[in-house]
Amino acid sequence: MIKFGKVSMAKNLFELLENHDDFECQEGKQQIMIFFQGQKVGGYNTKLNHWYLSKMFVANKVSDAGLLSYGFKMKEIKKSSHMYWEAKGLTAEENFKNALIHMTGAVF
C-alpha cells in the first residue's frame, strides 16, 4: 500500500489504480511509479510535484498533439538525455487519468 504523505491530493487516483487488475503502483525515493500490464506508464514525482508519462509508453499510443491537449509538456533531463512528458497544476491529476484512459482503454 502506498504511503501518500505529501500526495494526499492524488490519493483517490492511486487508490483507483491499486484496485484495478491491470495497474500496479510502486513507491520509490522521490516518485510513485505506475505500471500497466507490467509496462511502466509514468507516475508522480513527489519531490518536484508533477505527473509524468514515459516517452517509451506513449509512443504509438497517442500523438504529441494529444498529449499537449491533456496539458503535458515534453521535458528532457540534459545530463542523461532522458525525455518524458510532464504535467503540473490544478488539473494535472485529472489530465493524467484521462491520458491513461485514452492510451490503455482502462475503465475506472
PyMOL commands that set and color helices and strands:
alter all, ss='L'
color gray80, all
select helices_A, chain A and resi 5-18+55-58+64-69+92-104
alter helices_A, ss='H'
color red, helices_A
select strands_A, chain A and resi 23-27+31-36+39-45+50-54+73-77+82-87
alter strands_A, ss='S'
color yellow, strands_A
deselect
rebuild
show_as cartoon
